[in-house]
């Protein structure tokens, strides 16, 4: 289940998170690469300071994501897609990466089957009649 977060509301949503984010990039061989990083705001952009490999990935492939795990069991994770605006050269001692958020959602797994047998839990609604679902 996903709930869209407007970019205007993103600052407040991030401010409610106590854990660091996972910064997701793609390596030279196409594999995902994830590292935990603190995140700060600079105007309307987000700033992270990852290691050399992550900074290199971000500079080479500017479509990135940030993921904050749910704060509590059953809570929503925050997923932010972003585009790299600037990245210090990996290895220069800083590795500062500035990203502009492009979209954000709150996400959690869909609830399990309900007692009613309709395949939906407490916070979802079936879109198709039961007979049509396969």
N, C-alpha and C positions, 0 to 999 in steps of 0.2 A: 504494500500500500504506500503510495507516494502522495505528498501534499506539496504543491509548488510554493516556493518562498520567493516573494518579490525581491528584487535587488534592493529596494528601499528598506525592506524589513531585515535584510541579511545581517547588518551590523548588530542589531539587537539579538538575533538568533545566535550569532557567533559569540556574543558577549555572555550568553547563558551557559556556554560550554566551559567545563573546568579542565578537560583533558586536552592534550595536544592533538593536532590534526595529523592524518596520514596524507602525505604529499605523493600523488601518483603521477609517474612519468612513464615513458616508453624508452627502452634501451635501444642501442644500435641494431641488435638482432631481433627487435620487435617484441621482446618480452616486457611485461609490466614490471615496474620497479616502485616499491612503496617504502617510505621512511616516515617516522614520526618527527614532527617539527612544531615548534611554537609559531604562531601566526600573529602578525600585528597589522594594523591599518596604517596606510599612508594616503590620506585623502580618500579617494574612491577605489583605491587598489589595496591588495593584500601583499604583505612582504613575508618571505620565508628565507631562512639561511641554512640550506641543506649542505650535504657533503659534496665532494667533487663530482662523483658519478651522476648524482641527481641533477646538479647544476648543469653538467654537460648535456644530459638528456633534455632538460627544459630548454636550453638554448637551441638544440638541434631540432626539437619537435615541440613547438610552443602550445599545443593543446594538452592541458593538464587538468587534474582534478584534485580536490581536497576533500577528505572524509573525516568527520568527527563521529566516533562511535557513540552509541546511545549512552546516556548518563545512567540509566537504570534499566533493569530487566523489563523487557516489553516496550521500552521507550523508542523514540525515533532517532536514527542516525541522521546527520546532516551531510549532504553530498553537494559539493559546489564544483561546477565545471568552470574553467577559466582559460584565458589566453595569456601567455607570457608577454609582458610589455618590455621588460629589460632583464638582463641577466649578466652579472659580473662574470668575467672569464674564470672558469674553473681553475683552481690552483693559485689564484692571486691572493688567497687568504681570507676573502670575504664570502664569496658564493651567494651573494644577495640576489634573490630572484623576486621580481615584482610582477604580480599577475592581476589581470582585470577579470572579475567574475562575469560570466556570461549567463549562467542559469544556476538555480539552486532548488533542491527538494529536501523535504524531511521524508525519511523512508524507514519502514519496518516491514518484516515479513508479514504476509497476510495471515489472518487468524486461521486456525485449523477448522476442520468441519464442525458445524454446530450440531446441537442435539436435534434440530429440525430436519437434518439430513439434506439440506439444500446446498451444501458445499461452501457456505459462507459463514463467517464468524460474526462477531458482534459489530464490526465496523465496516462491513462491505455489503453490497447489494448484488444479487444475481442479475446479470444482464440478459441472459437467455432463459427461457423456460426450462425446467429440469429435463424434460424429454429431449430437448434439442442439444443438450450438453453431452459431449462424448470425450 
